[in-house]
């Protein structure tokens, strides 16, 4: 599965989310801008959550319920 060029990595999303949180916590931006930044933050949080769920599903496919590694084929 190819990564879309517009799709950011988990780490990039977390970094941007962190910067937005810092701006909002500082409380020095106008309300309209704060609302816009909050909306961006929610989208970033959702994207991060989806990536984490995908990673969790992939790990679950590799590791059985009793923490044994399952037999699997590596796909490239």
ABEGO torsion letter per residue (X at the ends): XBBBAABBBAAAAAAAAAAAAAAAAAGABBAAAAAAAAAAAAAAAAAAAAAAAAAAAAAAAABBAAGBBBBBBBBX
